[in-house]
């Protein structure tokens, strides 16, 4: 990911409606999707959790409440931010060759990770290797190739995903889906409009290609409105799923 985005994400992760809303939705998934399978890792004594590609560490505090968490990221920029925040349970590591024995973790999180990896199949296989049999992988990826834009380029993404493409990856890694849904559905029209508008404007003003989507901060009132929309979506997703959205979430079990 472009180093400038790490600094930007650190600035916005605790107040921007997208970062806060996505974080709440993902933890809601983890709490609700595991329990119906009677495999809630919080029932295990001191479960081990890996946050692979942990970036600026926005998920580490919440995961640490669930068990003993380790963060891993290859980026030195990310590691400097993490150390500056006081995180000590983080390591610099190649996600495709993790320094852990097989079956080490009860839960492996790959939140917005696979799109950054040139060989996403190899990455998913490595993440599966370090999960214990009966353990889980929580994965989120950006949806739909037609939404590709400058934000993907700045984020050093290799692709956006379709459902069928992600399902093929899971099958290749020997994983079984427990929960599968889109999210970011209520704000999908906004995301689509922003991508198309930016694409058109960038033809007239090439300098816009180097500006992140998050540089355009919503006014406080609008930020709270969008966050409320995300929280309403979170409540819906406790029992149901969406057929489209900006992101795809999957919780998969290693048999």
C-alpha positions in Angstrom: 0.0 0.0 0.0 1.2 3.5 -0.7 2.9 4.8 2.5 0.8 8.0 2.4 -2.3 5.9 3.0 -1.0 4.4 6.2 -0.7 7.9 7.7 -4.1 8.8 6.3 -5.8 5.7 7.6 -4.3 6.3 11.0 -5.8 9.8 11.0 -9.3 8.7 10.1 -9.6 5.2 11.6 -11.3 6.3 14.8 -13.7 8.9 13.4 -14.4 8.3 9.7 -17.8 6.7 9.2 -16.4 4.0 6.9 -13.6 2.8 9.1 -15.7 2.9 12.3 -18.7 1.2 10.6 -16.7 -1.5 8.9 -14.9 -2.3 12.2 -18.2 -2.6 14.0 -19.7 -4.8 11.3 -16.7 -7.2 11.2 -16.7 -7.7 15.0 -20.4 -8.2 14.8 -19.8 -11.0 12.2 -17.2 -12.6 14.4 -19.5 -12.6 17.5 -22.6 -13.9 15.7 -21.3 -16.2 13.0 -19.1 -18.3 15.2 -21.7 -19.1 17.9 -24.3 -21.0 15.8 -21.6 -23.5 14.9 -20.8 -24.0 18.6 -17.3 -23.0 17.8 -17.0 -19.6 19.5 -13.3 -19.3 20.0 -13.8 -17.2 23.1 -14.9 -20.4 24.9 -11.4 -21.8 24.4 -8.8 -21.0 27.0 -6.7 -18.1 25.8 -7.4 -18.7 22.0 -4.7 -17.6 19.7 -5.5 -15.1 16.9 -3.5 -13.8 14.0 -4.3 -10.5 12.3 -2.5 -11.0 9.0 -1.7 -7.7 7.2 -2.7 -5.8 10.3 -1.8 -2.4 8.8 -2.2 0.4 11.3 -3.6 -2.0 13.9 -7.2 -0.8 14.0 -8.5 -4.3 14.7 -5.9 -5.3 17.2 -7.5 -3.8 20.3 -10.8 -5.6 19.6 -9.2 -8.9 18.8 -7.1 -8.7 22.0 -10.3 -8.8 23.9 -11.1 -12.2 22.3 -7.8 -13.9 23.0 -4.1 -13.7 22.6 -3.5 -11.8 19.3 -0.5 -11.4 17.1 -0.3 -8.8 14.3 1.8 -9.4 11.2 2.6 -7.0 8.4 5.4 -6.7 5.8 5.3 -2.9 5.6 7.9 -1.0 7.6 5.6 2.1 7.4 2.9 0.1 9.1 5.3 -1.3 11.7 6.5 2.2 12.6 2.9 3.3 13.2 2.1 0.2 15.3 5.2 0.7 17.5 4.3 4.3 17.9 0.8 3.3 19.1 2.5 1.1 21.7 1.6 -2.3 20.2 4.3 -4.9 21.1 2.6 -8.1 19.8 3.4 -7.3 16.2 6.0 -8.7 13.8 7.3 -7.9 10.4 6.7 -10.9 8.2 6.1 -12.1 4.7 2.4 -13.1 4.7 3.1 -15.8 2.2 5.8 -17.4 4.4 4.8 -16.9 8.0 7.2 -17.8 10.8 4.7 -20.0 12.6 4.3 -23.8 12.8 1.2 -25.4 11.2 -2.1 -25.2 13.2 -0.9 -22.4 15.5 -4.0 -20.2 15.5 -7.7 -20.6 16.4 -8.7 -17.6 14.3 -6.8 -16.0 11.4 -8.0 -12.6 10.2 -7.3 -11.4 6.7 -9.1 -8.1 6.6 -8.6 -6.3 3.3 -5.5 -8.3 2.7 -5.9 -10.6 -0.3 -6.4 -7.8 -2.9 -2.9 -6.6 -2.0 -1.3 -9.9 -2.8 -0.2 -10.8 -6.3 -0.6 -14.5 -5.6 -3.8 -14.5 -3.5 -4.2 -18.3 -3.8 -0.8 -18.9 -2.2 -1.5 -16.4 0.5 -4.8 -18.0 1.4 -3.1 -21.4 1.5 -0.4 -20.1 3.9 -3.1 -18.6 6.2 -4.9 -21.9 6.2 -1.7 -23.7 7.1 -1.2 -21.7 10.3 -4.9 -22.2 11.4 -5.6 -25.3 13.5 -8.0 -28.0 12.2 -11.5 -26.7 13.2 -10.1 -23.2 13.3 -11.5 -20.2 11.3 -10.4 -17.7 8.7 -12.2 -14.3 8.6 -11.7 -12.7 5.2 -12.9 -9.4 3.7 -12.2 -8.2 0.1 -13.4 -5.4 -2.1 -16.2 -6.4 -4.4 -16.8 -6.1 -8.2 -14.0 -5.4 -10.8 -16.2 -2.7 -12.3 -15.7 -0.6 -9.2 -11.9 -0.5 -9.9 -10.6 3.1 -9.4 -7.7 5.3 -8.3 -8.2 4.2 -4.7 -7.4 0.7 -5.7 -4.3 1.9 -7.5 -3.1 3.9 -4.5 -3.8 0.9 -2.3 -1.6 -1.2 -4.6 -4.5 -3.6 -5.2 -4.1 -6.4 -7.8 -7.9 -7.0 -8.1 -11.4 -6.7 -6.8 -13.4 -9.8 -6.3 -16.5 -11.6 -7.6 -18.3 -14.2 -5.4 -17.4 -17.0 -7.8 -13.7 -16.0 -7.8 -13.6 -15.9 -4.0 -15.4 -19.3 -3.7 -12.8 -20.8 -6.0 -10.0 -19.5 -3.8 -11.6 -21.0 -0.7 -12.1 -24.4 -2.4 -8.5 -24.4 -3.5 -7.4 -23.8 0.1 -9.6 -26.6 1.5 -11.9 -24.3 3.4 -15.6 -24.6 4.1 -17.7 -21.4 4.3 -19.6 -20.8 7.6 -20.8 -17.2 6.7 -20.8 -15.4 3.4 -22.3 -12.0 2.7 -21.8 -8.6 1.1 -21.7 -5.5 3.3 -21.5 -1.8 2.6 -24.8 -2.3 0.8 -26.7 0.7 2.0 -23.9 3.0 0.8 -23.2 1.1 -2.4 -24.9 3.8 -4.6 -22.6 6.4 -3.0 -19.5 4.3 -3.6 -20.5 3.7 -7.2 -21.2 7.4 -7.9 -17.9 8.5 -6.3 -15.9 6.0 -8.4 -17.6 7.0 -11.6 -17.4 10.8 -10.8 -13.7 10.5 -9.9 -12.9 8.6 -13.0 -14.5 11.2 -15.2 -12.9 14.2 -13.4 -9.5 12.5 -13.5 -9.5 12.7 -17.3 -9.8 16.5 -17.0 -7.6 16.9 -13.8 -4.9 14.1 -13.8 -3.7 15.3 -10.4 -6.9 13.8 -8.8 -5.4 10.3 -9.5 -3.0 10.8 -6.5 -5.7 11.8 -4.1 -7.3 9.2 -1.8 -11.1 8.9 -1.5 -10.7 9.5 2.2 -9.2 13.0 1.6 -12.7 14.2 1.0 -14.0 14.2 4.6 -17.7 14.4 5.2 -18.9 17.2 7.4 -19.5 16.0 11.0 -23.3 15.8 10.6 -23.1 13.8 7.4 -20.3 11.6 8.9 -22.7 10.7 11.8 -25.5 10.0 9.3 -23.4 7.6 7.3 -22.2 5.9 10.5 -25.9 5.5 11.6 -26.6 3.8 8.2 -23.7 1.4 8.7 -24.9 0.6 12.2 -28.4 -0.1 10.9 -26.8 -2.4 8.4 -24.9 -4.1 11.2 -28.1 -4.9 13.0 -29.6 -6.4 9.8 -26.6 -8.5 9.3 -27.0 -10.2 12.7 -29.7 -12.4 11.1 -29.6 -11.8 7.4 -27.3 -11.2 4.5 -27.1 -8.9 1.5 -26.9 -9.9 -2.2 -24.5 -7.0 -3.2 -22.3 -4.4 -1.6 -19.0 -2.7 -1.6 -17.2 -5.5 0.3 -17.5 -9.2 0.7 -17.1 -11.0 4.1 -16.5 -14.7 4.5 -15.9 -16.7 7.6 -14.5 -20.1 6.7 -13.6 -23.2 8.7 -10.6 -25.4 8.3 -11.8 -29.0 8.3 
